[in-house]
Amino acid sequence: MDMTSNKYDSVRHVDATPYASSLIEGHRDFGYSLKTALADIIDNSISADANCIRLVVDSVSNNPSVIIADNGHGMTEGELLEAMRLGSKSPTIERKPFELGRFGLGLKSASFSQCRSLTVITRRNGITSCARWDLDLVSETNAWTLEVFDNFEDQLGYSLLEDKGTVVVWEKLDRLVGEAGTSAKVIENMNAEFSLAERHLRLTFHRFLESNKPQIQLSLNARQLTPLDPTASSHPATQKDPEDTIHLSNGDVRIRSYTIPHYKKMSQTDWDELGGPEGHLKSQGLYIYRENRLIIAGSWLGLAKQTELTKLSRIAIDIPNTMDSQWKIDVKKSSAQLPPLVRERLMRVVERFVGTSKRTYRSRGQRLVESTMHPIWNRVQVEGKIHFKPNIDHPVFQAYSKCLPIEFKEGFERCIRLIAAGLPIDALHAELVGNAESIVALQTAESDLNQVVIDLTEVLLANGITRERVKDTLQNYPLLQSNWEVAERLVTNYLKEKVYE
């Protein structure tokens, strides 16, 4: 037996080139939404050093279209043809600092997820080039048939091309238009989708849009988009922890922790915008940035639970593009996984930090259980169970009870107990989860406030509080605090009356 024979001698090499029509259709289903697809195209513009990016959306014509135009450095024809190639760059190739691309798939896969016709017009050094992928043509020919145009002046989007830069044109918007039917329905669907996409772009690229020193200008149908900072870092009431840094062999991971303001310290508009369509309960957690571009927005990634008391917590994590493989950044740049070393360190940061958010959120209700403030409701814990019940020793209740004939007192106390037993726990829980700020107390009648003022003032004076300190003390009482303009007048009047008794 010839021991030197090659074990591969019997191997045959067969051409297994994938079918063009099947593979290119498969690239339409990488999981892009409109907002992530647009963000991927904008990544390319930023990587091309563009400082002005325009989105032009036509939803009213018979052939709706989307155009993304930038003033970046543009491409030569050779670079354009390479950019139109699927998988034009290996993810293992070292990226330049601040480069946002990864797989060389974004332009094509993002575009194909929304349209069947992708045209790119680009200009560099005064030379213009134009190429198009038409998926219907690829399907018909089952070949990698890329159309290259020598006459491009009549192409849609050409008028938006600047002295240098690139224009990306989406046509045949089958995914966006779908089976909407009437033109009115098409317009409605597209407007709804672009409304969601607009917020996503303001959030994803907020660091590039910051007004003090914007790196880019981004517009949608000539309307400039403003940044949306999920950490509210510039708000004076935002709490910030010292920065943490994890030094790794291929770069640094920066960690900055923020506790956003309680909703009563922000305008309703700002609060709602910060929480977004899913609310603040879903918006809490980690915000991971890759080269200042947001890729994860609001998730604890298994490090903590989303709770009402931690919904003010935001942790911004910055990573360089040299860590893509360790963080398992996906094609859409919209998901990541924590490397073990980072997870271990971050766990300690999260455990320490979420306590700050809990204290901030609890502080407004802490006086509920302070006995010296005579709460209307008491928090009682028995055998691990927590109950809330009316405080029968409250001065208002006691003053009324003393006025009752002896035979009515037991009935009065029974009514109080029934109110406690009938507290709608399930309904309150359902409303509080993610929607606590919309739950408000009923407006208190002035006559009722006056009775509270009288009874509490009498108790305070009887317990040695001076007349001068009564008003300051009562202002800390939650019910009076929320109605202080009226309550202050009632306190002043009652103290005057006491002088003349």
VEXKEMI-587608 format. One record per residue (C-alpha): x, z, y; residue number from 1. Coordinates in nm, 2 decimals. Layout:
! residues N
[[X Z Y] NUM]
...
This chain:
! residues 501
[[0.00 0.00 0.00] 1]
[[0.13 -0.10 0.34] 2]
[[0.15 0.23 0.53] 3]
[[0.23 0.05 0.86] 4]
[[-0.09 -0.15 0.88] 5]
[[-0.29 -0.08 1.19] 6]
[[-0.62 0.10 1.12] 7]
[[-0.78 -0.11 1.40] 8]
[[-0.69 -0.44 1.24] 9]
[[-1.05 -0.48 1.11] 10]
[[-1.21 -0.40 1.45] 11]
[[-1.39 -0.68 1.63] 12]
[[-1.45 -0.69 2.01] 13]
[[-1.79 -0.80 2.11] 14]
[[-1.91 -0.86 2.46] 15]
[[-2.17 -0.60 2.54] 16]
[[-2.23 -0.68 2.90] 17]
[[-2.56 -0.51 3.01] 18]
[[-2.85 -0.73 3.09] 19]
[[-2.85 -0.77 3.47] 20]
[[-3.23 -0.74 3.51] 21]
[[-3.26 -0.43 3.29] 22]
[[-2.96 -0.24 3.45] 23]
[[-3.05 -0.32 3.81] 24]
[[-3.41 -0.21 3.75] 25]
[[-3.28 0.11 3.60] 26]
[[-3.09 0.18 3.92] 27]
[[-3.43 0.21 4.09] 28]
[[-3.51 0.53 3.91] 29]
[[-3.22 0.77 3.99] 30]
[[-3.48 1.01 4.14] 31]
[[-3.45 0.92 4.51] 32]
[[-3.73 0.99 4.75] 33]
[[-3.76 0.81 5.08] 34]
[[-3.59 1.10 5.26] 35]
[[-3.29 1.12 5.03] 36]
[[-3.25 0.74 5.02] 37]
[[-3.24 0.72 5.40] 38]
[[-2.99 1.01 5.41] 39]
[[-2.76 0.83 5.17] 40]
[[-2.76 0.52 5.39] 41]
[[-2.68 0.73 5.69] 42]
[[-2.39 0.89 5.50] 43]
[[-2.23 0.54 5.49] 44]
[[-2.28 0.50 5.86] 45]
[[-2.12 0.83 5.94] 46]
[[-1.83 0.75 5.70] 47]
[[-1.79 0.42 5.89] 48]
[[-1.73 0.63 6.21] 49]
[[-2.07 0.53 6.37] 50]
[[-2.19 0.75 6.65] 51]
[[-2.52 0.57 6.70] 52]
[[-2.76 0.51 6.41] 53]
[[-3.10 0.35 6.46] 54]
[[-3.39 0.35 6.22] 55]
[[-3.65 0.09 6.29] 56]
[[-3.97 0.10 6.08] 57]
[[-4.23 -0.17 6.07] 58]
[[-4.54 -0.04 5.90] 59]
[[-4.80 -0.27 6.07] 60]
[[-4.70 -0.62 5.98] 61]
[[-4.80 -0.80 5.67] 62]
[[-4.44 -0.76 5.54] 63]
[[-4.34 -0.40 5.62] 64]
[[-3.97 -0.33 5.65] 65]
[[-3.71 -0.06 5.72] 66]
[[-3.39 -0.13 5.91] 67]
[[-3.09 0.11 5.95] 68]
[[-2.84 -0.02 6.21] 69]
[[-2.52 0.15 6.31] 70]
[[-2.22 0.08 6.54] 71]
[[-1.95 0.18 6.28] 72]
[[-1.64 -0.02 6.21] 73]
[[-1.83 -0.28 6.00] 74]
[[-1.69 -0.48 5.71] 75]
[[-1.51 -0.80 5.63] 76]
[[-1.68 -1.03 5.39] 77]
[[-1.46 -0.91 5.10] 78]
[[-1.55 -0.55 5.18] 79]
[[-1.92 -0.64 5.20] 80]
[[-1.91 -0.80 4.86] 81]
[[-1.74 -0.50 4.72] 82]
[[-1.99 -0.27 4.88] 83]
[[-2.27 -0.46 4.73] 84]
[[-2.12 -0.43 4.38] 85]
[[-2.28 -0.16 4.17] 86]
[[-2.04 0.13 4.11] 87]
[[-1.79 0.00 4.37] 88]
[[-1.59 0.32 4.38] 89]
[[-1.50 0.57 4.10] 90]
[[-1.59 0.93 4.17] 91]
[[-1.24 1.03 4.05] 92]
[[-1.07 0.85 4.34] 93]
[[-0.95 1.09 4.61] 94]
[[-1.17 1.07 4.92] 95]
[[-1.06 1.09 5.28] 96]
[[-1.14 1.41 5.46] 97]
[[-1.50 1.40 5.60] 98]
[[-1.59 1.10 5.38] 99]
[[-1.95 1.15 5.26] 100]
[[-1.98 0.89 4.98] 101]
[[-1.89 0.96 4.61] 102]
[[-1.99 0.71 4.34] 103]
[[-2.01 0.38 4.53] 104]
[[-2.38 0.36 4.42] 105]
[[-2.56 0.51 4.72] 106]
[[-2.62 0.19 4.92] 107]
[[-2.76 0.00 4.62] 108]
[[-2.94 0.28 4.43] 109]
[[-3.09 0.44 4.74] 110]
[[-3.21 0.10 4.86] 111]
[[-3.35 -0.02 4.53] 112]
[[-3.54 0.30 4.49] 113]
[[-3.75 0.19 4.79] 114]
[[-3.74 -0.19 4.80] 115]
[[-3.68 -0.50 4.60] 116]
[[-3.49 -0.68 4.87] 117]
[[-3.17 -0.54 5.02] 118]
[[-3.00 -0.73 5.29] 119]
[[-2.68 -0.62 5.46] 120]
[[-2.55 -0.78 5.78] 121]
[[-2.21 -0.66 5.91] 122]
[[-1.96 -0.75 6.18] 123]
[[-1.59 -0.67 6.20] 124]
[[-1.33 -0.81 6.43] 125]
[[-1.59 -1.05 6.56] 126]
[[-1.66 -1.20 6.22] 127]
[[-2.02 -1.16 6.08] 128]
[[-2.10 -1.15 5.71] 129]
[[-2.44 -1.13 5.53] 130]
[[-2.54 -1.07 5.17] 131]
[[-2.86 -0.99 4.98] 132]
[[-2.98 -0.84 4.65] 133]
[[-3.32 -0.98 4.56] 134]
[[-3.44 -0.80 4.25] 135]
[[-3.70 -1.07 4.18] 136]
[[-3.42 -1.33 4.17] 137]
[[-3.21 -1.11 3.94] 138]
[[-3.51 -1.06 3.71] 139]
[[-3.58 -1.43 3.70] 140]
[[-3.22 -1.54 3.63] 141]
[[-3.11 -1.22 3.44] 142]
[[-2.77 -1.27 3.61] 143]
[[-2.58 -1.07 3.88] 144]
[[-2.69 -1.32 4.14] 145]
[[-2.59 -1.19 4.49] 146]
[[-2.69 -1.42 4.77] 147]
[[-2.44 -1.47 5.05] 148]
[[-2.55 -1.63 5.37] 149]
[[-2.35 -1.85 5.61] 150]
[[-2.64 -1.89 5.85] 151]
[[-2.77 -1.54 5.93] 152]
[[-2.90 -1.56 6.29] 153]
[[-3.26 -1.58 6.16] 154]
[[-3.23 -1.29 5.93] 155]
[[-3.44 -0.98 6.00] 156]
[[-3.23 -0.72 6.17] 157]
[[-2.97 -0.95 6.31] 158]
[[-3.07 -0.87 6.67] 159]
[[-2.98 -0.51 6.61] 160]
[[-2.62 -0.59 6.51] 161]
[[-2.37 -0.48 6.78] 162]
[[-2.02 -0.60 6.85] 163]
[[-1.92 -0.41 6.54] 164]
[[-2.12 -0.23 6.28] 165]
[[-2.36 -0.28 6.00] 166]
[[-2.74 -0.34 5.96] 167]
[[-2.91 -0.25 5.63] 168]
[[-3.26 -0.42 5.58] 169]
[[-3.52 -0.31 5.32] 170]
[[-3.79 -0.56 5.25] 171]
[[-4.05 -0.59 4.97] 172]
[[-4.12 -0.22 5.00] 173]
[[-4.31 -0.20 4.67] 174]
[[-4.24 0.17 4.62] 175]
[[-4.34 0.27 4.97] 176]
[[-4.64 0.04 4.99] 177]
[[-4.75 0.08 4.63] 178]
[[-5.11 0.00 4.56] 179]
[[-5.23 0.12 4.89] 180]
[[-5.47 -0.17 4.93] 181]
[[-5.57 -0.21 5.30] 182]
[[-5.32 -0.24 5.58] 183]
[[-5.47 0.08 5.73] 184]
[[-5.39 0.27 5.41] 185]
[[-5.03 0.12 5.41] 186]
[[-4.97 0.24 5.76] 187]
[[-5.11 0.58 5.68] 188]
[[-4.89 0.62 5.37] 189]
[[-4.58 0.50 5.54] 190]
[[-4.63 0.72 5.85] 191]
[[-4.68 1.03 5.62] 192]
[[-4.37 0.95 5.43] 193]
[[-4.16 0.90 5.74] 194]
[[-4.29 1.22 5.90] 195]
[[-4.14 1.41 5.60] 196]
[[-3.83 1.20 5.61] 197]
[[-3.78 1.27 5.98] 198]
[[-3.77 1.65 5.92] 199]
[[-3.53 1.60 5.63] 200]
[[-3.29 1.40 5.84] 201]
[[-3.29 1.65 6.12] 202]
[[-3.21 1.92 5.87] 203]
[[-2.96 1.73 5.66] 204]
[[-2.75 1.61 5.96] 205]
[[-2.82 1.89 6.20] 206]
[[-2.45 1.97 6.24] 207]
[[-2.38 1.61 6.34] 208]
[[-2.67 1.62 6.59] 209]
[[-2.59 1.95 6.76] 210]
[[-2.67 1.91 7.12] 211]
[[-2.36 2.09 7.26] 212]
[[-2.13 1.82 7.11] 213]
[[-2.32 1.56 6.90] 214]
[[-2.11 1.35 6.67] 215]
[[-2.40 1.10 6.62] 216]
[[-2.72 0.99 6.79] 217]
[[-2.99 0.93 6.54] 218]
[[-3.32 0.76 6.64] 219]
[[-3.64 0.67 6.46] 220]
[[-3.83 0.38 6.63] 221]
[[-3.64 0.46 6.96] 222]
[[-3.72 0.83 6.95] 223]
[[-3.41 1.05 6.94] 224]
[[-3.40 1.30 6.66] 225]
[[-3.31 1.66 6.74] 226]
[[-3.11 1.90 6.51] 227]
[[-3.29 2.15 6.30] 228]
[[-3.06 2.44 6.21] 229]
[[-3.20 2.63 5.91] 230]
[[-2.99 2.94 5.99] 231]
[[-3.12 2.96 6.36] 232]
[[-2.75 3.04 6.43] 233]
[[-2.79 3.00 6.81] 234]
[[-3.10 3.22 6.84] 235]
[[-3.00 3.55 7.01] 236]
[[-3.20 3.76 6.76] 237]
[[-3.02 3.61 6.45] 238]
[[-2.80 3.85 6.27] 239]
[[-2.46 3.72 6.15] 240]
[[-2.23 3.87 5.89] 241]
[[-1.85 3.82 5.90] 242]
[[-1.74 3.50 5.73] 243]
[[-1.61 3.51 5.37] 244]
[[-1.36 3.26 5.24] 245]
[[-1.28 3.17 4.88] 246]
[[-0.94 3.01 4.85] 247]
[[-0.92 2.77 4.55] 248]
[[-0.65 2.52 4.44] 249]
[[-0.84 2.22 4.58] 250]
[[-0.97 2.37 4.90] 251]
[[-1.15 2.66 5.06] 252]
[[-1.52 2.76 5.02] 253]
[[-1.65 2.91 5.34] 254]
[[-1.95 3.15 5.33] 255]
[[-2.15 3.26 5.63] 256]
[[-2.45 3.48 5.61] 257]
[[-2.74 3.48 5.85] 258]
[[-3.06 3.69 5.88] 259]
[[-3.30 3.48 6.09] 260]
[[-3.53 3.66 6.34] 261]
[[-3.86 3.82 6.25] 262]
[[-4.14 3.59 6.34] 263]
[[-4.25 3.81 6.62] 264]
[[-3.92 3.74 6.79] 265]
[[-3.97 3.36 6.78] 266]
[[-4.23 3.13 6.92] 267]
[[-4.49 3.02 6.67] 268]
[[-4.37 2.66 6.70] 269]
[[-4.01 2.75 6.63] 270]
[[-4.11 2.98 6.34] 271]
[[-4.32 2.71 6.17] 272]
[[-4.06 2.44 6.22] 273]
[[-3.79 2.66 6.07] 274]
[[-4.00 2.74 5.77] 275]
[[-4.11 2.38 5.71] 276]
[[-4.40 2.25 5.51] 277]
[[-4.33 2.50 5.22] 278]
[[-4.29 2.80 5.44] 279]
[[-4.02 3.07 5.47] 280]
[[-4.06 3.21 5.12] 281]
[[-3.92 2.88 4.98] 282]
[[-3.67 2.83 5.26] 283]
[[-3.47 3.14 5.19] 284]
[[-3.14 3.13 5.00] 285]
[[-2.83 2.92 4.99] 286]
[[-2.76 2.62 5.22] 287]
[[-2.47 2.42 5.08] 288]
[[-2.28 2.18 5.30] 289]
[[-2.04 1.91 5.18] 290]
[[-1.83 1.80 5.48] 291]
[[-2.09 1.94 5.72] 292]
[[-2.37 1.74 5.54] 293]
[[-2.64 1.96 5.39] 294]
[[-2.70 1.89 5.02] 295]
[[-2.88 2.21 4.91] 296]
[[-3.15 2.36 5.13] 297]
[[-3.29 2.69 5.03] 298]
[[-3.23 2.80 4.67] 299]
[[-3.06 3.11 4.53] 300]
[[-2.94 2.90 4.23] 301]
[[-3.01 3.20 4.00] 302]
[[-2.83 3.46 4.21] 303]
[[-3.14 3.63 4.34] 304]
[[-3.52 3.61 4.33] 305]
[[-3.72 3.46 4.61] 306]
[[-3.92 3.76 4.75] 307]
[[-4.12 3.83 5.07] 308]
[[-3.86 4.09 5.18] 309]
[[-3.56 3.84 5.15] 310]
[[-3.73 3.54 5.31] 311]
[[-3.52 3.59 5.63] 312]
[[-3.20 3.55 5.43] 313]
[[-2.99 3.23 5.47] 314]
[[-2.63 3.18 5.34] 315]
[[-2.44 2.88 5.46] 316]
[[-2.17 2.76 5.21] 317]
[[-1.92 2.49 5.31] 318]
[[-1.73 2.29 5.05] 319]
[[-1.49 1.99 5.09] 320]
[[-1.54 1.67 4.91] 321]
[[-1.24 1.75 4.69] 322]
[[-1.47 1.99 4.49] 323]
[[-1.73 1.73 4.39] 324]
[[-1.66 1.74 4.02] 325]
[[-1.65 2.13 4.00] 326]
[[-1.98 2.15 4.19] 327]
[[-2.13 1.86 3.99] 328]
[[-2.26 1.68 4.30] 329]
[[-2.51 1.42 4.19] 330]
[[-2.55 1.06 4.30] 331]
[[-2.82 1.15 4.56] 332]
[[-2.60 1.44 4.69] 333]
[[-2.91 1.66 4.67] 334]
[[-2.81 1.90 4.39] 335]
[[-2.51 2.10 4.29] 336]
[[-2.41 2.38 4.05] 337]
[[-2.20 2.68 4.13] 338]
[[-1.85 2.68 3.96] 339]
[[-1.80 3.01 3.76] 340]
[[-1.54 3.15 4.00] 341]
[[-1.75 3.08 4.31] 342]
[[-2.07 3.22 4.14] 343]
[[-1.89 3.55 4.06] 344]
[[-1.77 3.60 4.41] 345]
[[-2.10 3.48 4.57] 346]
[[-2.30 3.72 4.35] 347]
[[-2.13 4.01 4.53] 348]
[[-2.19 3.85 4.87] 349]
[[-2.56 3.80 4.80] 350]
[[-2.62 4.15 4.66] 351]
[[-2.47 4.30 4.98] 352]
[[-2.63 4.06 5.22] 353]
[[-3.00 4.05 5.11] 354]
[[-3.03 4.41 5.19] 355]
[[-2.99 4.32 5.56] 356]
[[-3.29 4.09 5.54] 357]
[[-3.50 4.35 5.36] 358]
[[-3.42 4.61 5.62] 359]
[[-3.50 4.37 5.91] 360]
[[-3.84 4.28 5.75] 361]
[[-3.92 4.64 5.65] 362]
[[-3.83 4.79 5.99] 363]
[[-4.15 4.68 6.16] 364]
[[-4.36 4.86 5.90] 365]
[[-4.13 5.16 5.84] 366]
[[-4.32 5.39 6.07] 367]
[[-4.63 5.35 5.84] 368]
[[-4.49 5.63 5.62] 369]
[[-4.34 5.85 5.89] 370]
[[-4.54 6.17 5.88] 371]
[[-4.46 6.26 6.24] 372]
[[-4.64 5.95 6.36] 373]
[[-4.97 6.03 6.20] 374]
[[-5.02 5.71 6.00] 375]
[[-5.37 5.59 5.93] 376]
[[-5.25 5.48 5.58] 377]
[[-5.02 5.69 5.36] 378]
[[-4.79 5.54 5.09] 379]
[[-4.81 5.75 4.78] 380]
[[-4.60 5.70 4.46] 381]
[[-4.72 5.86 4.14] 382]
[[-4.54 5.80 3.80] 383]
[[-4.39 5.48 3.93] 384]
[[-4.71 5.34 4.07] 385]
[[-4.75 5.29 4.44] 386]
[[-5.08 5.36 4.62] 387]
[[-5.20 5.33 4.98] 388]
[[-5.48 5.55 5.09] 389]
[[-5.63 5.65 5.43] 390]
[[-5.46 5.96 5.58] 391]
[[-5.75 6.22 5.58] 392]
[[-5.53 6.44 5.80] 393]
[[-5.51 6.18 6.07] 394]
[[-5.62 6.34 6.41] 395]
[[-5.91 6.09 6.45] 396]
[[-6.05 6.17 6.11] 397]
[[-6.00 6.54 6.15] 398]
[[-6.16 6.55 6.50] 399]
[[-6.47 6.36 6.36] 400]
[[-6.49 6.58 6.05] 401]
[[-6.49 6.89 6.26] 402]
[[-6.80 6.76 6.44] 403]
[[-6.99 6.71 6.12] 404]
[[-7.23 6.96 5.97] 405]
[[-7.08 7.12 5.66] 406]
[[-7.32 6.92 5.43] 407]
[[-7.20 6.59 5.56] 408]
[[-6.82 6.65 5.53] 409]
[[-6.81 6.58 5.16] 410]
[[-6.99 6.25 5.21] 411]
[[-6.75 6.15 5.49] 412]
[[-6.44 6.22 5.27] 413]
[[-6.60 6.03 4.98] 414]
[[-6.63 5.72 5.21] 415]
[[-6.26 5.75 5.29] 416]
[[-6.17 5.77 4.92] 417]
[[-6.39 5.46 4.85] 418]
[[-6.21 5.26 5.11] 419]
[[-5.88 5.35 4.95] 420]
[[-6.01 5.26 4.60] 421]
[[-6.15 4.93 4.72] 422]
[[-5.83 4.81 4.88] 423]
[[-5.81 4.43 4.78] 424]
[[-5.46 4.44 4.63] 425]
[[-5.48 4.10 4.46] 426]
[[-5.62 3.92 4.76] 427]
[[-5.35 4.08 4.99] 428]
[[-5.08 3.99 4.75] 429]
[[-5.19 3.63 4.73] 430]
[[-5.20 3.60 5.11] 431]
[[-4.87 3.78 5.16] 432]
[[-4.67 3.56 4.93] 433]
[[-4.52 3.31 5.17] 434]
[[-4.78 3.36 5.44] 435]
[[-4.74 3.72 5.56] 436]
[[-4.70 3.62 5.93] 437]
[[-5.06 3.48 5.93] 438]
[[-5.21 3.81 5.84] 439]
[[-5.30 4.01 6.15] 440]
[[-5.50 4.32 6.23] 441]
[[-5.85 4.30 6.37] 442]
[[-5.88 4.34 6.75] 443]
[[-5.95 4.71 6.83] 444]
[[-6.23 4.79 7.07] 445]
[[-6.13 4.98 7.38] 446]
[[-6.36 5.27 7.30] 447]
[[-6.20 5.31 6.96] 448]
[[-5.85 5.30 7.12] 449]
[[-5.96 5.56 7.37] 450]
[[-6.06 5.79 7.09] 451]
[[-5.73 5.75 6.92] 452]
[[-5.55 5.82 7.25] 453]
[[-5.75 6.14 7.30] 454]
[[-5.71 6.28 6.95] 455]
[[-5.34 6.19 6.93] 456]
[[-5.26 6.32 7.27] 457]
[[-5.43 6.65 7.19] 458]
[[-5.22 6.69 6.88] 459]
[[-4.90 6.61 7.06] 460]
[[-4.96 6.85 7.34] 461]
[[-5.06 7.12 7.08] 462]
[[-4.73 7.06 6.90] 463]
[[-4.52 7.12 7.21] 464]
[[-4.47 6.76 7.33] 465]
[[-4.45 6.77 7.71] 466]
[[-4.69 6.56 7.92] 467]
[[-4.39 6.35 8.05] 468]
[[-4.31 6.25 7.69] 469]
[[-4.66 6.18 7.56] 470]
[[-4.67 5.82 7.68] 471]
[[-4.32 5.73 7.53] 472]
[[-4.42 5.90 7.20] 473]
[[-4.76 5.72 7.18] 474]
[[-4.59 5.38 7.25] 475]
[[-4.42 5.41 6.91] 476]
[[-4.75 5.44 6.73] 477]
[[-4.82 5.10 6.57] 478]
[[-5.19 5.07 6.66] 479]
[[-5.13 5.15 7.02] 480]
[[-4.81 4.96 7.04] 481]
[[-4.99 4.63 6.95] 482]
[[-5.25 4.70 7.22] 483]
[[-5.02 4.88 7.47] 484]
[[-5.14 4.71 7.79] 485]
[[-5.49 4.87 7.73] 486]
[[-5.36 5.19 7.56] 487]
[[-5.12 5.27 7.84] 488]
[[-5.40 5.27 8.09] 489]
[[-5.61 5.49 7.87] 490]
[[-5.32 5.74 7.82] 491]
[[-5.26 5.76 8.20] 492]
[[-5.63 5.82 8.27] 493]
[[-5.66 6.08 8.00] 494]
[[-5.36 6.27 8.12] 495]
[[-5.50 6.27 8.48] 496]
[[-5.83 6.41 8.35] 497]
[[-5.64 6.69 8.17] 498]
[[-5.48 6.79 8.50] 499]
[[-5.82 6.87 8.65] 500]
[[-5.96 7.06 8.35] 501]
